[in-house]
Amino acid sequence: LSGALSELTEAQAVAVDWRDGPMFVLAGPGSGKTRVLTTRVAKLLADTPDRSFRVLALTFTNKAADEMSGRVTALAPEQERRALIGTFHSFCMQMLQQHGSHIGISPDFAIYSLDVDRQEILRDAIKEVGLSADDIRLLSTIDKLKSQLVQPEGSAQYFRDASDGARVERLYGAYEAALTKANALDFGSLIAQAHRLVTSFPGIAARYRKTYAYWMFDEFQDTTDGQYRLIRALAGNDFRNVFAVADDDQIIYQWNGASYQQIQRFRADFSPQELQLPTN
């Protein structure tokens, strides 16, 4: 670890040494974002060998999570078990396996990630409620509602046309019931149900705040509305040890503005110290 610390630039060292409170690191390609994040995780753990708190670090792909985990293990081999490094979806999967029974989710649920499986479930739902086979096209509409954490009940209100809304709500409810019957969740359900869990049972969110004393998020510009709202619900009003890294080049080129919106929300909600990492 001492070797890795000695190789950091001045700006990187500031980010790695940051301890308590919110921080937002803006960094372009080649600026050592992943190095900063993984070295910070390792240093937090190595500096506190007699402490029981854990560190949470989330990113967006399994490849990135594996790379981060490997680096932390190499830098702090005695302490790496205290770090939970994964994707948003794997983190939510673990949360639901451990606590999902509170909202009626069996811990041995399957995950239907393939469209062909999800379409099969939707066809069953269409037959169940007597809608048209053409309504298979509404799967993308259900996905969009779910990404915005909209549950089936009351989803009709999000449509201008009342009959369209009623149709989608009926189908969405039947689709979710069919997933439940199959003891399955789809990919979008992982975030949506984790959010429903922690907002329905605030004590579970409090437990995560107590267990994971420091949270870190890589590639924050890719955070969706649902993922950001999950972070916000988990943090509550008092948790402040949130460290986010974003690629400022990608923020500039995001055509739909979604990433910039989450970044503005993070700034408004957490008032973080901000640091720009110059490109090497």
N, C-alpha and C positions, 0 to 999 in steps of 0.2 A: 504493500500500500504506500509506503514512504516513497518508493520509486515513482509510482503513478502521480503522487502529489507534487513531487519535484518537477515533473514534466508539464505541469499546468501553466498556462499564461496567467497574467495578473487578473484579468477579468474572469477567467475560468475558476481561479482560486477563490475569488470573492463568492461565486455561486456555490462552490463545493463547501466552503466554510459556513455558509448561511445556516443558522440553526433554527430559531423560532420565528413564527410569523409568516405571512404570505409573501411569496416572491414570484415574479413573472419574468422569465428569461426569453428574450427575443434573439434568435440566432438563425443565420442563413446556412446553406450547405457548406460543409467543410469547416465549420466553426467549433466542432467538437461537442455538439449537444449531448449525444449519447454518452460520451466520455464523462462529461460534467455530471449527468444524472446518475450514472452507475458509480462513479467515484464518491459522489455525495452519499448514496445509499451505504456504500462500504464504510465510509468514514463515520457516519452516524452509528453504525453497528460496532465498529472497532473501538470507538471512543467510549462505548457504554457496555462493556462485557458483563457487568454485574446487574444490568437492568433487564426487565422482562418485556418491555414494550416491543412492538413489531413495526415494520416499515412497509407501506403499501406503495407499489410502483406499477402504474398501468400504461399500456400502449395499445396499438391498434392491430398488430398482426402477430401471429404466433412466432414468425421468424424473428421479429424485433424483440419479442419477449424472451425468446430462447437466447438471443445474443446478449441481452441485458443480464439475464440470470447467470450466464457463463462468466461474464466479466465480474459480477459481484462475487461469485464463488471463488474466482481466482484472486480477488483482492482481499476478501475477508472470509477465508475458508472455515474458520471456527464459528462464524456468526451468521452465515448465509441462511440458515434455517429460520431466522427471525425476519426474513424479507419475503413478502408475498409479491412476486413479480409475474404479471400475466396481462391478458387483454381484458378490456371492459367486459366482454362476454364470458370469459372464463371465470372472472371474479363474480359476476352475477350468478353464474351456474353454481359455483360453490356456496354462495349465500343462500340460494334457493334450496340446494340439497340439505343444508344445515337447518334452515329456518322456514322453508316454504310451507311446511305443514300448518303454520299459523293461518295461511290463506288458502288451504285446501290443496296444496301441491305435494304429491307423494315424492319422497326423496330419491326414488329410483326412476324418475321420469326419463324418457328418451328425448332426443333433440332431432327434430325434423328440419334439416337445413336445405335439402334438395327441393327444388320447385316441383319436381314430379311427385314427390311424397305429399307436399302441401296441396297440390292440385287434387290429388286423390282424396285427401281429407275434405277439401272444399266441395268436391262432387258429392260426397256423402252428406255434407251439410245442406247442399242445394236440394237433394232428394228429400231430406228430412223436413224442410220447411216448404217444399213444393214450389220452388222458384224455377226460372228458366235455366237450361244448360248453358246458355250464353253468359250467364252471370259469373262464369269462371273467370272472366276478364276483371272482375272486381277484386281479385286477390291483391293487386297492386294498390287499390284504394284502401283495403284493410291494412296493408303494410304501412301506408302513409299515416293512417290514424294511429296505429300502434307506435310508430316512431315518434309521434307527438304525445305519447302516453295517454291517448284517449281510449277508455275502456268501452266495451260494446254498449252498455247501458247509457243512454243519453247521447250516443254518437250521431243520431239523426240531426241534432241541432247545428252541426257543422256544415250542413248542406243548404244551399239557397232554395233548392226545390224540395218541398216537404215529402213528396212521394219518393224521390230518389233517396233522401235521408232515411225514410222509414224502411225502404228496401235494403239499404246497406246495413242499417242497425240490426235488422232481422237476420241477415246473412252472417254478419260479423258475430253475432251472439251464437248462431248455430255452428259456425266454424270453431269458435272457442270451446263450445260444448263437445264437439267432435274430437278436438285435440285432448280435452280432459278425459273423454271416454277411452282414448288410445293411450292415456298416461304419457302424453307428449307435450312439449313446448316447441314452437318454432323459434328461429333465431331472434326475431324481434320481441318475442315474449320474454326473453331473458332480461332485457333492460326494463321493459314495461312492468313485469311482475316484481322485479326487485324494487322498483320505485314504489309500487303499490304496497309491498311488504313494509318498507321502512317508513312510509307515510301513515300506514294503518297501525303500525306498532313502533312508536318512537323509541321505545326501550331497546329495540334491536339496533337502531342507528346509534344510540348512546353507547352500546356495547362495542361497536366498531370504532367509535371515537376513542374509547378507553384502550382498546387493544392495539390499534394502529395509531401511534403518536405522531407520525409524519407521513404525509401523502404526497406522491409525486406523479405527475402526468406528462408523458412524452407526446410530441406531435399534437399539441393542444388545439392547433388550427383545424384538426379533423374532427373535433368533438361535435356531436349532434345535439340538437335541442334536448332530446330525451336523456342522453348521457350527462349533459351539463345539469339538468334538473335533478338527476340522481345524485350527483356530487353535492349539489346544494342541499338536498334533503338529508343526506348523510351527515353533512357538516353542521346542520342546524344553525343557530345564531352565534355560537361561541367558539367553534373550532376554527383555528387560524393557521395551523401548520400545513399550508397547501402550497406546493411548489410546482409551477407549470412551465413547460418549455414549448415554445412555438416557433415555427419556421416563418420568418417575416416575409421571405420571397413568396411563399405559397399563399400567405394572407393577401398579398397584393393581387395575385392572379386568380383568386377564388371568384368565379363568375357569379355565383349565386348569393354571395354575401353571408352564407351561413356561418362560416368559421369566424369571420370578423364579429358577427353578432355575439357568439359565445364569449369571445375575448373581451368585448365591451361589457358583457354581463359580469365576467370574472372581475374586471377592474371595478365595476360599480359595487359588486357584492363584497369583495374582499379587500379593496384598496391596497393592492400589493406594492411592495418595493419593486421597481423595474430595472432590469439590467440588459444591456445590449452586448452580445458577444461578437467581437469583430471576427471576420473570416480569416482563417490562417493563410 
